[in-house]
């Protein structure tokens, strides 16, 4: 499951202008949601550079990692210290955990956040099954992922084709397979999750210069209005639903309707002049 060469490149890329641009958008989306989610236990899987639980109010919060710390963890720690001064507690971190077998009891967590964790997982289906197992009924899952049907996805595919003939390198680090938004929704529905909301973002081209990124700032409102599903990254929230059961007793216990008593009809002799009941 671990891919150290690819992951180190990802940590370094997150410190570039494009990486900071991505993290800023994702922080804004997650902070807007997690502040209103209540419970007792919340977990983030991977990506310590993005502290998704910093504004969450649950008393027990962890960040699980399946690899050694990267370069961006020092920056995340500094942000956590700044959060302490602002009144938000830093999220505790657990160093090692296997995302294919989470170290939590069944139905013990209220919130699980997966910031690009499925793209880095060796078996994203198994990771989702584990998340479904540890979530309580009505628990929430938040997923962040790269959108393959976007400008960034197109740039990445073109760069990979160029690498085959020895030209250039991909603008994005190798983060595994990009999982499409609609494909992920189908996976969640199969696990009895109900989609509560989703959003796309980061419509600017994938550029290495902050100055050039600023020049394309106008694409953010234009993308939200004219091509909303073509954002470079998506944000999805789903809730775990457990269907209730209706107990049906055996058929022999059902009440039988009372049978109506037969009506008594008085018979009259046609040759008698006396009324019925008075014949001698």
JOHU-V797601 format. One record per residue. N is the residue number from 0. SS is DSSP state (H for helix, E for strand, L for the rest). PHI is phi in whole degrees, -180 to 180 (999 if undefined). OMEGA is omega as a letter, one per 30 degrees, with the letter a starting at -180 (NA if undefined). Layout:
BEGIN
<<N	SS	PHI	OMEGA> <N	SS	PHI	OMEGA>>
END
This chain:
BEGIN
<<0	L	999	a> <1	L	-84	l> <2	L	-137	a> <3	H	-62	a> <4	H	-64	a> <5	H	-69	a> <6	H	-71	l> <7	H	-61	l> <8	H	-63	l> <9	H	-65	l> <10	H	-61	l> <11	H	-68	a> <12	H	-66	a> <13	L	-65	l> <14	L	-92	l> <15	L	-82	l> <16	H	-57	l> <17	H	-67	l> <18	H	-66	l> <19	H	-66	l> <20	H	-62	l> <21	H	-65	a> <22	H	-63	a> <23	H	-63	l> <24	H	-67	a> <25	H	-67	l> <26	H	-62	a> <27	H	-63	a> <28	H	-71	a> <29	H	-69	a> <30	H	-60	a> <31	H	-68	a> <32	H	-100	a> <33	H	-69	l> <34	L	-66	a> <35	L	-105	l> <36	L	-102	a> <37	L	-116	a> <38	L	161	a> <39	L	-124	a> <40	E	-132	l> <41	E	-135	a> <42	E	-138	l> <43	E	-113	l> <44	E	-103	l> <45	L	81	l> <46	L	51	l> <47	L	-66	l> <48	L	-64	l> <49	L	-113	l> <50	L	-84	a> <51	L	-77	a> <52	L	-106	a> <53	L	-67	l> <54	L	-104	l> <55	L	-82	a> <56	L	-101	l> <57	L	-68	a> <58	L	-71	a> <59	E	-119	a> <60	E	-137	l> <61	E	-139	l> <62	E	-118	a> <63	E	-97	a> <64	L	-122	l> <65	L	-109	a> <66	L	-158	l> <67	L	-64	l> <68	L	-64	l> <69	L	-108	a> <70	L	-68	a> <71	L	-81	a> <72	H	-69	l> <73	H	-61	l> <74	H	-67	l> <75	H	-64	l> <76	H	-65	l> <77	H	-65	l> <78	H	-67	l> <79	H	-66	l> <80	H	-66	l> <81	H	-65	l> <82	H	-66	l> <83	H	-63	l> <84	H	-66	a> <85	L	-86	l> <86	L	100	l> <87	L	-108	a> <88	L	-75	l> <89	L	-69	a> <90	L	-82	l> <91	E	-62	a> <92	E	-128	l> <93	E	-102	a> <94	L	-79	a> <95	L	-124	l> <96	L	-161	l> <97	L	-93	a> <98	L	-67	l> <99	L	-84	l> <100	L	-150	a> <101	L	-67	a> <102	L	-83	l> <103	L	-135	l> <104	L	-72	l> <105	L	-64	l> <106	L	54	a> <107	L	-124	a> <108	E	-115	l> <109	E	-99	a> <110	E	-150	l> <111	E	-131	l> <112	E	-113	l> <113	E	-120	l> <114	E	-83	a> <115	L	64	a> <116	H	-70	a> <117	H	-68	l> <118	H	-69	a> <119	H	-90	a> <120	L	-76	l> <121	L	-68	l> <122	L	-135	a> <123	H	-63	l> <124	H	-64	l> <125	H	-67	l> <126	H	-61	l> <127	H	-66	l> <128	H	-64	l> <129	H	-66	l> <130	H	-63	l> <131	H	-63	a> <132	H	-68	a> <133	H	-83	a> <134	E	-77	l> <135	E	-76	l> <136	E	-56	a> <137	E	73	l> <138	E	-74	a> <139	E	-108	l> <140	E	-126	l> <141	E	-119	a> <142	E	-125	l> <143	E	-118	a> <144	E	-156	l> <145	E	-77	a> <146	L	-93	l> <147	L	-66	l> <148	L	-92	a> <149	L	-146	l> <150	H	-64	l> <151	H	-65	l> <152	H	-63	l> <153	H	-66	l> <154	H	-62	a> <155	H	-66	a> <156	H	-66	l> <157	H	-64	l> <158	H	-66	l> <159	H	-65	l> <160	H	-65	l> <161	H	-68	l> <162	H	-64	a> <163	L	-66	l> <164	L	-111	l> <165	L	83	a> <166	L	-114	l> <167	L	66	l> <168	L	-148	a> <169	L	-64	l> <170	L	-71	l> <171	L	-104	l> <172	L	-67	l> <173	L	-71	a> <174	L	-111	a> <175	L	87	a> <176	L	-84	l> <177	L	-72	a> <178	L	-106	a> <179	L	-63	a> <180	H	-61	a> <181	H	-71	l> <182	H	-65	l> <183	H	-67	l> <184	H	-60	l> <185	H	-65	l> <186	H	-60	a> <187	H	-67	l> <188	H	-64	l> <189	H	-66	l> <190	L	-98	l> <191	L	69	l> <192	E	-92	l> <193	E	-112	a> <194	E	-73	l> <195	E	-96	a> <196	E	180	l> <197	E	-162	a> <198	E	-157	l> <199	E	-108	l> <200	E	-159	a> <201	L	64	a> <202	L	-95	l> <203	L	-73	l> <204	L	-63	l> <205	L	-83	a> <206	L	-120	a> <207	L	-93	a> <208	L	-108	l> <209	H	-66	l> <210	H	-63	l> <211	H	-71	l> <212	H	-63	l> <213	H	-65	l> <214	H	-67	a> <215	L	-99	l> <216	L	-63	a> <217	L	-64	a> <218	H	-74	a> <219	H	-65	l> <220	H	-67	l> <221	H	-67	l> <222	H	-66	l> <223	H	-61	a> <224	H	-94	a> <225	H	-103	l> <226	L	-139	a> <227	H	-64	a> <228	H	-88	a> <229	H	-107	l> <230	L	-68	a> <231	L	-70	a> <232	E	-140	l> <233	E	-124	a> <234	E	-131	a> <235	E	-135	l> <236	E	-124	l> <237	E	-138	a> <238	E	-122	l> <239	E	-81	l> <240	L	-106	l> <241	L	-119	a> <242	L	-69	l> <243	L	-74	l> <244	L	-106	l> <245	L	-116	a> <246	L	-77	l> <247	L	-118	a> <248	L	-73	l> <249	L	-66	a> <250	H	-66	a> <251	H	-72	l> <252	H	-88	a> <253	L	-68	a> <254	L	-71	l> <255	L	-93	l> <256	L	-67	l> <257	L	-67	l> <258	L	-76	l> <259	L	-70	l> <260	L	-70	a> <261	L	-67	l> <262	L	-79	l> <263	L	-97	a> <264	L	-112	l> <265	L	-74	a> <266	L	-101	a> <267	L	-115	l> <268	L	-76	a> <269	L	-65	a> <270	L	-95	a> <271	L	-99	l> <272	L	-92	a> <273	L	-87	l> <274	L	-68	a> <275	L	-61	l> <276	L	88	a> <277	L	-117	l> <278	L	-71	a> <279	L	-82	NA>>
END
